[in-house]
Amino acid sequence: MSKIEIWNLALGHLRAGSIQSELERSAAREYCELYYPACKSSLLSEGPWGFATTKVALASRSEVPAGWPNAFVLPEGHLRIWSVHPHHGGAFDSDRGNHFELRYNVSEGTTDLVTEIPNPVARITMLVSDEVLPQHIVIALSHLLAANLSVPLAGAAAGTRFQKEQMEWYERALAAAHAIDSTDKRLPQSESRYVLARR
């Protein structure tokens, strides 16, 4: 489903019309453009969704923060790191993994992962394109977006009521999405082919 179709689902929840093009000049389009990226990232960060979560072999940093033996580059588009494991080529021993922390790298202007593991593989949820979002995720996302659009489009009084209603719908849709994702039968995910240059 396209971005505009998801926007229009959200606007439909609010009975706020529809958008025909990303180029049209309207308050609805401007607010959708403003809130959509944050809503999408927030929803994708809610869980290790099967369609957006993969294993990534991390590339090392030459500069390492004090107190840690290793620092690693996170892939572009990462949203949330769920666990870190030794790179032994097999299945993860458990979802818990090994200890790690995220540290801001001032010189690079990025967030790095630090851990005691020398060659880690991380289980990461990535930002994915709108076209690959499953229907149950689209429904949840449309309600979350509608909740954020409520006050800007309807004003404080009516918007607050719409926002509460849409957040309730979002929580239901999110729970349903987790249930569907947990029962989906998928083949074991292979390691990502994401290639990072060592620094």
Summary of the structure (lengths in Angstrom):
residues: 199
radius of gyration: 19.7
end to end distance: 38.0
largest distance: 56.8
contacts: 576
relative contact order: 0.21
helix: 40%
strand: 20%
